[in-house]
Amino acid sequence: MIAFISSQAGFLVLLSVFAVGAIGSLVFRNHDTWANVWSSFFALFGSLVGIIFSLLMLIQGREMSFSLFQTSFVFLQFSLRIDMLSAFFIFAISLVGFFCSLYGFGYVKHYYGKYSIGVLGFLYHILLGSLLLVVTTSNALFFLIAWETMSIASYFLVVYDRRDASNVKAGFLYLIMTYVGTAFIIAFFLMAYKYTGSFQFDVIKLHHALIPQMIQNAMFACALIGFGTKAGIIPFHIWLPAAHPAAPSHVSAMMSGVMIKTGIYMMIRLFLDVLAPVPLWWGEVVLVIGMVSSILGVLYALTEHDIKRLLAYHSIENIGIILLGIGSSITFYALDMKSLALLGLIAGLFHTINHALFKSLLFLGAGSVIDQMHTKNMEEYGGLIRYMPQTALFFLIGSMAISALPPFNGFFSEWLTFQSLFQGIATLSFSLQFIFVLAAGSLAFTGGLALTCFVKAFAGIFLARPRSKEVMHVKESVLSMRLAMGGLAFLSILFGLFAGFVTETIAFVGQRLDIFHNVKVFVSVSSMQTLQLTDGFALVSAPAIFSFLAIILFGVFLLVRFGINSTQKISFGDTWDCGTHLDTRMEITTTGFARSIILVFKNVLKPSIQQTVKYHDAKSRYIPKSRTVTMSVGNIYLTHFYQPLQKMIDEASLRSKTIQGGNINMYISYIFLALILSLFVVL
């Protein structure tokens, strides 16, 4: 059985499971319960097979190349190649897919009678299957088919709740940005084909030296924009805060947890495998993009009151952190410092899997709250910990993990990223040192703001007093939703506690790339799971941190239980309220919590404050009934990038309108010239 699952036939069975799940969901589209059961069963079964398949590949160190079927079209080969890097991403997709599918079984019930559950299940399985194909295809045309299938399936999932006009608008924006990105990806592969004569990744890799450096630079720009748009790097991220909140929550978790990582996968595949070695400035550009994305992502998250938009902005921030690791890896490799380059890649991949876990957890937690409260506005929450204690616990674990607090998994991947950047500061020339200093500073700055943001989020959602009547009617989520969140929370702790084992596994994945073959790993792992750099610069031990924190907590418990309380007599009474009625107006809101930080960065965020006052007497207006303060921030990307771009396109369109003369002979001439030009460029 093990040999079969880890074989080519096993992977085909894995894809077939999702195909059967998709078709069956459509068959039961008129029966919500059956469609949900069918869809959830095959999604869970397929994801479980994917986890086992990828683990066996990683344990055995096996790689495979094969074709799904042959075609007479020489350029289009349905060929697959599963190496260690592909297996790593299959594992991430399957792991997140398993828990999201488990969560979805209970979550989608609130769509019963509103929308077709069968259609939702069909699209969800298409998304899962296409994600696996994206990270395993080895032919550019086949890859584009899988890439577009993934994008179209996710678009229809974003607009699934189509009665909300904002969701349809978000889907339209997502669709536009997707096709802008795809246009650049197509340009990349056409340039590669022109000089290598093939769309096969391995042939492009073999002959990429034939590509002139100027063309390679243009390919780098196209790949960065094309795949960066999907990953959500700034300034091509504008679809992400709109689309992720619109989709059903378990789909949001998939999109934020693993779909945007397909852009990261392709950047690693192209820059550190197919086109390697690459120029030094490519790494510097990736580092700068990582800095900008991480800082601006977390700053905009701080301004958000919509819980899902807040999480979406944190995805941009974490993509920036991943790019800091990948950028340092590219930079070190360009300087022939292979061990340090491998360290940067390990840091980037470690944070990739960590972000997939805790971001999925947070989106599922947010979905549970929204499912009960029917609003995404955190200002209307408060005190939910009394009604949803388990969800609050899981959300707290996810918040601490994404804030890089020890001993959770996010801490160790950021620690490795810091070490990679510190090595650059210690070993490189002055000009490069400057970039690495800025990168390390941005990572430290981002970590502090992320912690602040999640203190605001957790306190605003779960602590203090309820700020709306709906809170009183909230109930804890159903069992399948809690199991899914609990599983991801457990893994967030486990990946932190066994960070050494995870690091060793990822190092093995990195060493199987051709450029890192036989390269010594710069970080060692002891039998006690201690991570230590080869030069002795730093070390960290997850078990030691965990034991230390456990002792502290146990000591505090003993002190409170048997030291302080044993000699004191406790009596409960009304809270002292200075003679006024104690209500939610006395609590600090999420807006108030973030206001001081937002004002510090007012030159970047451009905040605006609007006050709305209601009076008891509309004529006299002496005694206010209520006062509402609304803080919003400007969209600098829209103001300084997209609107000028739109204006330029509009003007160019008006000028080009003169060629529309209404003469059919002239139009035929245009077509002929365009055809000649296209053939010249391609051939």
N, C-alpha and C positions, 0 to 999 in steps of 0.2 A: 504493500500500500504506500509506504514512504517513497519507494522508488518511483511509483506511478505518479504521485502528487508532484514530485520534483522534476518530472519529465516534461517534454514538449506537450504530450497528450494531457498532462495535468494542467498546464496553463490554458490549453484550449478548452478543457472542461470548465475551468474557472470563468472564462469568457462566456461559455455556453450557459452557465448558471444565471448570469445577469441577463442574457438574451431571453431565456425561458421566463425569468422573473418579469421582464418588460412585456413580453407577449401575453403572459397570463394575466398581468394587471389590466391590460386592455380588454381582454376577454371578459373580465369581471367588472368592467367599468360602470355597469348599472347597479352593482351591489357593493355598497361601500365596505361593509364588514369583511366580505370575502376578498375583496380587492386589497384591503389592508393586511389581512392575514397572509395572503399569497405574496404580496410585495415584501412584507417584512421578513417572512420566512426565507425567501430566496436571497434577499439582501444580506441577511445575517449569515446564511449558509455560504454564500459566495465570498463574503468578507472573511469568514473563518478559514475557508480554503486558501484565500489570498494570504492570510497571516501565516498559515502553515507552509505554503509554497515558498514565500519569501524567506522565512526563517530557515527552511531546509537549504535554500540556495546560499544564504549567508553562512550557515554552519559548514556546509560541504565545500564552499568556495567554488561552486560550479558556475559555468557560463554557457550559454547556448545561443545559437543562431539558427533560424529556420523561417520558412515561408508559410503563410496561411494557405495560399493557393497561387498558382502561376497565371499570368495574364499574357496576352499577345502584345500588349502595349509595353514596349521596351522600357519606357521611362517609369512606369508605375509597377512596382513590385511590392506585394503585400508581405514584406519581410520584417522580421522581428529579431532583435538582439537583446538578450537579458544578461547583463553583466552585474557586478556587485552594486554599482551605482543605481541601476534600474531596480535591482532587488530591494535596495534600501528604501526607494520611494514607493515601491509596491507595498512594502511593509507599512509605511506611514499611511498610505491611502487606505489599505485594508483595515488597519487598526482603528483609525478614526471612523471609517465607514461602518465597522461593526457596532460601535457605541452609538453612532448617530442613527443607525437603523433600529437599534433597540429602543432608543428614545422616541423615534418616529412612530413606533407601533402604538404608543399611548398618546403621543402629541397630536397626530393627524385626526383623532376622533372628533376634535372640535370643528373640523371641516365637513363632517358628515352632513349631508343634505344641502350644503352650500356649493361645493365644487366636487368634481369627480375625483374620488380617491384613486381610481384606476389610472387616470391620466397622470396623476401625481406620481404613482408608483412606476409607470412606464418611463417618465422623464428621469426619475431618480436612478433607475437601473441603467438607463442610457448614459447618464452622467458618470456612474461608477465604472462602467465598462470602458467608456472613452478615456477616463483618467488613466486607467491601466495601459491602454494602447498608446497614449501620448508619451509615457515614460519608457516604452519598449520598442517603438517603431525604429527602423533603421533606414527608411527611405523617405526622402523629403516630401514627395507627393502623398504618400500614405500618411505621413505625419500630419500634413495639412488637413487631410480628410478627418483624422482623429481629432485634431485641434478644433476644427470647425464644428464637429459633432458635439464636442464638450461645450463649446461656446453657445451653440444653439440650444442645447438641452438646458444649460444653466440660465439662458435668457428666458425661456418659457417657464422655468421654475421661479425666476424673479417676478414675473407678471402673473403668477398662479392666482394670487388674490387680486384679480383684475377689476373688482368693483371699487377698489381704492384708486383714485386717479393718480395719486402720487406714486404708486407702485408702477403703473403703466409708464409714467414719465421717467422713472428711474430705469426701467427696462429699456426704454428707447435710448437713453444716454449710454447705458451699458452696451447696447448693440452698436451704436456709433463708434464708441471707443474700441470695441472689440475689432471692428473691421478696419479702423485706422491702424491698429496694431498688426492685424493680419496682412495689410498691404505692405508694411515694412518687412514682415517675415518673408513674404513672397519675393520681395526685392532681394533679400539676403540670399535666398536659395537660387534665384536666377543668376545672380553674380557668381555664386559658387559653381553653378553648372557651366557658365560661359568659359571658365578657365580650367575646370577639371573634367568636363564632359559627362558628368554623372550626378544623379540625385541621391545616390547611396552614400550614407554617412561615412562608411569605411573608405570608400574611394576618394571622397572629398578630403578626408584626413590624410590619405596616402599622398595625394597630389596637391595639397594646399600650398606647398612652396611655389607652385606655378602661378599663384595669384599675386599680382603686383601689390606692393605694400599699400599704395594709395587705395586700391580697391578693397584690400583687407580692412583698412580703416573705415571705409564707407560701409562695409559689411558689419563692422563692430557697432557703428552708429545705428544701423537698421535693426540689428539684434537687440541692442540696448532699449530702443524705443518699442520694438515689437513685443519682446518678452517682458520688458519692464512695465508696459501698459497692463499686461495681465497680472504681473506681480504687485502692481500698485505703487511703483516708485513715483515720487514727486518730480515733475508736475503732471504726470499722466495718470494720476490716481483718482480723478474727480468722479469716476463711475463707482468707486468702491464704497464711499460713505453713503451713497444713494442706493446702490443695488443690494448690499448685504442686509440692511434693515428691512427691505421689501420682501425678501424670500422667506418661506417658512423657516422656523428657527433651526431645525436639524439640517436643512439645506444651507442656511447661513453658516452653520458650523463646518460643513463640508467645504463650502466655498472659501471661507477664511482660513480653515485649518489646513487644507491640502490643495485646493484648486489653484490658488495664487502661487503655490510652491512649484507648479509646473513651469512657471516662468523662471524660477530659481534653478530648477533642474536643467533647463535648456541653456541657461547662462553657464553653468558648470560644465555641461556637456560640450558646448562650443568653445568656451574660452580656456578650459583646462584639459580638453581632450582633442576635439576635432581640429582646432586651429592652433593648438599649442606648439611651440612657445609663442607668446604674444608680446607686443611692445610694452615697455614699462608704463607708458602713459595710460594704457587701458586700465591697469590696476589703480592708478591714481584717480582716474575718472570714477571708477566704481566706488572707491573710498569716499570721494566727495559726495556722490549721490547718496551713499549710505548715511553720511553725516546729516545731510539736509533732510532726508526722509525721516530719520529717527527723531531729530529735534522738532521739526515742524509737525510731524505726526502726533507726537505726545502733547505739544502745545495746543493743537486743535482739539485733541481729545479732552483736554482740561476745560474747554469752553462748552462742551456738549451737555445737554440735558436729556437727550434721547439716548437711552441705554445702549441700543444696538449701534447707533452712529458712533458713540464713544468707543465701543469695542472695535468697530471698523477702522477708526483712526489709529487705534493701537496696533492693528495689523500692519498699517503703513510704517509705524514706528519699528515694529519687530522685523519687517522686511529690511529696513535700514540697518538694523543690528546684524542681520544675516549677511548683508552686503559688506559690512565692515570686515567680517571674517573672510569672505570670498575675495574682496578687494585686496586685503593684505596678502592673501595667498597668491594672487596673480602678480602682485608687485614683487614679492620675494622670489617667485619662480623666474620672473624676467631678469632678476639680478643673480640667478643661479644659486639661490639659497634654498635648496629643495626641502630640507628638514623643516625650516620655518614656514615654507609654503604649505607643506603638509599640515603643520599646526593650524594655520589659518583656515584651511579647508575643513579640518576636524571641528574647529569652533563653529564654522558656518553650518555644517551638517547637523551638529549637535543642537544648535539653536533651532534649526529647521524642524526636527522631530519634537523638540520641547514645545515650540510654539504651536505645532499641530495639536498637541495634547491639551495644554492649558487654555488655548484660545477656543478650541471646541468645547471644553468644559464651561467656559464663561458664556459662550453663546447659548449653550443648552440651559444654563442657569437663568440667563436673561429670558429665554423663551418660556421657562416655567413661570417666571414672575409675570410676564406679559400675558400669558395664557389665563392667569387668574385675575389680573388687574385690568386687562383690555386697554391698556395704554402703555406707551413707551416712555412717557415723560416721568423722569425720576422725581420731579418736584411733587408729584402726586402720590409717591410711595411713603415710606417711613414706618418703622416698627414691624416690618414683615417677619423679623426673626421669631416673633411669638407665634406666628401662624404657619411659617414654612421653615422650621428649624433645620431640617436636613438640607434643604436647598441652600439656606444661608451658610451652613458649614462647607458645602461643596464650593460655593461661590467664593467663600473666604480662602479656601485652599488655592483655587485658581488665581485669586487676586494676589496672594503672597507669592505664588510661582511666577506670575508675569512681572511682579515687582522685583524679581531676583533676590528674594529673601532666602537665606539658608534655613533648613536643608533641602529646599525644593529644587526641582530640576533646572529652573531658569537661572538660578544662581551659578551653577557649574558651567553652563554653556557661556554665560557672560564672563565668568572668570577666565575661561580659555580664550575668549575674544580679547579680554584685557591683556592677557599674557602675550598674545600674538602682537598686539599693538605696542606693548612695552618693549618687546624684542626689536621692533622696528626703530623705536626711539633710541635704544641702546646701541644698535649696530649700523644704522644707515647714515648717509651723508646729511649735511645740515638741511638742505632743501627738502629732502624726504622726511627727515626728522620732524620738520614743521607740520607736515600733513599728518603724520602719525600722532603727534602731540594733540592736534586738533581733533583727530578721530577718537583718541582716548578721552579727551575732555568732553566731547559730545556724548560718548557712551556713559560717562559718569553723570553728566547733566541729565541725560535721558532717564537714567535709573532713578534719580531723585524725583523728577517730575512724574514718572510713572507711579511711584509709591504714593505721591500726593494725590494723584488722580484716583487711585483705587481706594485710598482712605475716604475720599469724597464719595465715590460710587457706593462702597459697602455701607458707609454710615448713612448716606442719603436713602438707600433702599431698605436696609434691614434694621437700623437702629433708631433711637429716639421714639417720638410718638407718631401715630398715623396722621398723615396730612390730607387724607380724603376718607369719605365714608366707605368706599369700596374695600379698603383694607380690612374692615371688620368682617367681610364675607369671604375672605381668602382662605383657601384650604391647601394643604400640602399636595404636591404633585403625585400622580399615580405611580405604581411600583416600577413599571418599566422605565419611566423617565428618571426616577431616583437611582435605579440600578445603573443606568448609563452614566449619570453624573458621578455616582460613587466610584464606578470603574475608572473613569478618567482621572478623578481625584487621587485614587490609589496609585495609578500609574505615574502621576505627577510627583508623588512622594517616592515611589520605587525608583524612577529614573534619576532622582536626586541621590537617594541612598546608595544606589549602585552606579554612580556616575563613572567610576573607574572602569567597570565592565562595559558600559555603553561607549566610553571613549576608546577602549581597545577594539571594539567591534567596528566603530566608525573609522578608526585608523586602518584596520584591515581593508575596509571598503576603499579608502583613499589610495592605499598602496597597490590596489589592483588596477588603478588607472596607469596607463603606459608611462606617463611623465613621472610618476612616483614609484615606479618599480624598483625594488631594492633600496629605497630611501629610508634612512633611519628615522624613527618617530621621535620627535623632540620632547614628548611628554611620556613619562613612564608611569606604570600603575603597580603598586605593591599588592601583596596578598591581602592587606587590610584596606584595600580600595583607596589608598592615598595617591593623589595625582601629584607628580613632581616633575618640574622641567629638568631637562638634561644638564643645564648649566647650574642647577641648584638655586636659580633666582627666586623661585616660589614653590610652595607646595600647599595642598589643601586635602583634608580628609573628611569625607562625608560622614562616616560612622562616628568620628571624633566630635564633629559639630552636632550630630544628632544626639549623641550620648550627653554632651555638655548641656544642650537645651533641655533634654529630658530630666537631667539632674536638677537643673534650675527650676523647672516647672514643678517637679516633685518636692523640692525644698520649699517653694512658695506655698504649695498645697499643705504641707505639714505645718508650716509656720502659721498659716491662716486657720487651719483646722484645729490644731492643738496648742498653738502659742497665743495668738491674738484673741480668738473667739472663746477660748476656754475660760478666760478670766473676765470676760465682758458679758454684760447682760444686754441683749439686743431687743429693742422695742421699735415697732413700726408706726409711723404717723404720716400726716399729710406733708407734702413737700412745701417748704417755705417759699412763698411766692410774692413777698413784698406787698401783700394786701390786694393784689390784682388776680384776675382769673387766669389760671395756668392753662395755656393752649398752645397749639402748634406754631402760632406766630412768634413765640419766644425762641423757637429752635432756629439754628443756622441752617439755611438751605444750601443745596449744591451750588447754586449761583453765588451766594454769599461766601461760601468756602473758597471758591476758585477766583473770586473777584480780585483779591490783592495780587495774586500771581499774574492774572490776565493783564492788569494795569501795568505791571512791570514791563511786559512785552507789548505795550499798546502801540508802539511804532510798527510792529510786525503784524499784530492781530487786528488792529484798527477797530477796537470795540466801540459799540454805541449803546447807550443806556436810555431806555424809554420807561417813563413812569405813568401808570394809569391809576387815577383816583376816583373812587365812587363815593357819593355823599348821601347821607340820610335824607337831606332836603335838597332837591335839585335847584331850588331857587336861591336859598341863602348860601349854601356851600360853606358853612362854617365848621360843621362837624363831619369829618370823613368816615365813611362806613368801612371802606377797605382801600388798601394801597398796594398796587402790584408793580414790581420793578422787573423789567425784562432786559437782559443783557444779550446782545448778539455781536458777532464779529464779522468783519469784512472778508470777502473771498479774494485774496490777493492773486490767486491763480487765474480767476475769472477776469479780474480787472486788468492785470498786467500781462497776461499771456493769451487766454482764449478770446477775449473780446477784441484786442488788436489783431489777432490772427483772423478772426471772423471778418473784421473790417477790411483787411487786406484781401481776403478771398472774395468778398462782395465787390470790391473795386476791380479786381482782376476779372471777375465774371462779367461785370458791365462792359469792360473794355473788350473782352473777347466776344461779346455779343455782336460786334460788328461783322464777324465772319459768318453770321447767320443771315445769308442773303436771300434764301428761298429758292436758290438755283440748284436743281437736282444734279446738273453736271458738276457744279462746284463741290457738292457733297461727295460725289463719287471720287473726285480728285483727292479730297481730304482722306477718305478711306484708303485709297491707294497709297498715298504718302505715309499714312500711319502704319500701314502694313509693311512697307519697305523699311521704315525706321525701326519697327519692332524686330524684324528679321535681322537687321544690322546689329542691333543691340544684343539680341539673344545669341546669334551665331557668331 
